Amino acid sequence: MRPVRLARIAAQAEGVRLRGWLTRVVSRLFLAIVAFLFGLGAVVLGHIAAWYEIRTGLDQTFLAATGIVGGADLFIAVILGLLASRSSPSRVELEALDVRRKAVQGLTSTLSLTRLLIPILRLVVNRRRGRRDR
C-alpha cells in the first residue's frame, strides 16, 4: 500500500508543480503581449505627435527628430521586455517539487526492497511446493 500512496503523492505534487509552472508561463506570455501592444501603440499613436513636436517645437532636423523618437521607443521596449523575462518559480512550485522528490525517493527505496524480497519469496514458495509434492 505504501508504494501506491507514494506514487499518488508524487503524482499530485507533480500536478501542483505543473499548474504553478503553467500559471507562470501564462502570466509571462500575458506580460509579453502587453509589452508588444504597448510598443506597437507607442509606435503608431505617439510617433506622429512626438516627431512633429520635436521637429517643429524644438526646431530639429527630420533625422534628429526620428532618432529621438526611436531611442525613446527602444528604451520602453527594453524595460517591458526585461519585466516579461523576469520570473522565477513560486514558493508553491518549489515545495511541490520537493514533495514529489521525497515521494519518488521513498517509492524507489520501497520498490527496491520489494524487488529484493520477490526472489526470496519465490524461493520459499518453491521449497514449500517441493515439500508438498513429495
C-alpha positions as CSV (number, residue, x, y, z in Angstrom):
1,M,0.0,0.0,0.0
2,R,2.9,2.4,0.8
3,P,4.3,2.4,-2.8
4,V,0.8,3.2,-4.2
5,R,0.4,6.0,-1.7
6,L,3.8,7.4,-2.5
7,A,3.1,7.2,-6.2
8,R,-0.2,9.1,-5.7
9,I,1.6,11.8,-3.6
10,A,4.3,12.1,-6.3
11,A,1.7,12.5,-9.0
12,Q,-0.3,15.1,-7.0
13,A,2.9,17.1,-6.3
14,E,3.8,17.0,-9.9
15,G,0.3,18.2,-10.8
16,V,0.7,21.2,-8.4
17,R,4.1,21.9,-9.8
18,L,2.9,21.8,-13.4
19,R,-0.1,24.1,-12.6
20,G,2.2,26.6,-11.0
21,W,4.6,26.4,-14.0
22,L,1.7,26.9,-16.4
23,T,0.4,29.9,-14.4
24,R,3.8,31.4,-14.5
25,V,4.1,30.8,-18.3
26,V,0.7,32.3,-18.9
27,S,1.5,35.4,-16.9
28,R,4.8,35.8,-18.7
29,L,3.0,35.4,-22.0
30,F,0.4,38.0,-20.9
31,L,3.2,40.5,-19.9
32,A,5.0,39.9,-23.2
33,I,1.8,40.5,-25.2
34,V,1.1,43.7,-23.2
35,A,4.6,44.8,-23.8
36,F,4.2,44.2,-27.5
37,L,0.9,46.0,-27.7
38,F,2.3,48.9,-25.7
39,G,5.3,49.1,-28.0
40,L,3.0,49.0,-31.1
41,G,0.7,51.6,-29.6
42,A,3.6,53.8,-28.8
43,V,4.9,53.5,-32.3
44,V,1.6,54.1,-34.0
45,L,0.0,56.7,-31.8
46,G,2.9,58.5,-30.2
47,H,5.3,58.7,-33.1
48,I,3.5,61.2,-35.2
49,A,2.7,63.6,-32.4
50,A,6.2,63.3,-30.8
51,W,8.0,63.5,-34.1
52,Y,6.0,66.6,-35.1
53,E,6.6,68.3,-31.8
54,I,10.3,67.6,-31.8
55,R,10.6,68.7,-35.4
56,T,8.7,72.0,-35.0
57,G,8.8,72.8,-31.3
58,L,12.5,72.1,-30.8
59,D,13.4,73.1,-34.4
60,Q,15.2,69.8,-35.1
61,T,16.0,68.2,-38.4
62,F,14.0,65.4,-39.8
63,L,16.7,62.8,-38.9
64,A,17.3,64.2,-35.4
65,A,13.6,64.0,-34.5
66,T,13.3,60.5,-35.9
67,G,16.3,59.4,-33.8
68,I,14.9,60.8,-30.6
69,V,11.6,59.1,-31.0
70,G,13.2,55.8,-31.9
71,G,15.5,56.0,-28.9
72,A,12.6,56.6,-26.5
73,D,10.7,53.6,-28.1
74,L,13.7,51.4,-27.7
75,F,14.1,52.3,-24.0
76,I,10.4,51.5,-23.3
77,A,10.7,48.2,-25.2
78,V,13.8,47.1,-23.3
79,I,12.2,47.9,-19.9
80,L,9.0,45.9,-20.7
81,G,11.0,43.1,-22.2
82,L,13.0,42.8,-19.0
83,L,9.8,42.7,-17.0
84,A,8.4,39.9,-19.2
85,S,11.5,37.8,-18.9
86,R,11.9,38.2,-15.2
87,S,10.2,35.2,-13.5
88,S,11.2,32.5,-11.0
89,P,9.4,29.5,-9.6
90,S,7.0,30.4,-6.8
91,R,7.2,29.0,-3.3
92,V,4.3,26.6,-4.0
93,E,6.1,25.2,-7.1
94,L,9.3,24.7,-5.1
95,E,7.5,23.0,-2.3
96,A,5.5,20.7,-4.6
97,L,8.8,19.7,-6.4
98,D,10.3,18.9,-3.0
99,V,7.3,16.8,-2.0
100,R,7.4,15.0,-5.3
101,R,11.2,14.3,-5.0
102,K,10.7,12.9,-1.5
103,A,7.8,10.7,-2.6
104,V,9.7,9.3,-5.6
105,Q,12.7,8.6,-3.4
106,G,10.5,6.8,-0.9
107,L,8.9,4.9,-3.8
108,T,12.2,3.9,-5.2
109,S,13.5,2.6,-1.9
110,T,10.3,0.7,-1.3
111,L,10.3,-0.8,-4.8
112,S,14.0,-1.8,-4.5
113,L,13.2,-3.5,-1.2
114,T,10.2,-5.3,-2.9
115,R,12.5,-6.3,-5.7
116,L,14.9,-7.9,-3.3
117,L,12.1,-9.7,-1.4
118,I,10.4,-11.2,-4.5
119,P,13.2,-13.7,-5.3
120,I,13.3,-14.7,-1.6
121,L,9.5,-15.2,-1.6
122,R,9.7,-17.3,-4.8
123,L,12.4,-19.4,-3.3
124,V,10.3,-20.0,-0.1
125,V,7.2,-20.8,-2.2
126,N,9.1,-23.2,-4.4
127,R,10.5,-25.0,-1.4
128,R,7.1,-25.4,0.2
129,R,5.7,-26.6,-3.1
130,G,8.5,-29.1,-3.3
131,R,7.7,-30.5,0.1
132,R,4.0,-30.8,-0.8
133,D,4.8,-32.7,-4.0
134,R,6.8,-35.3,-2.1
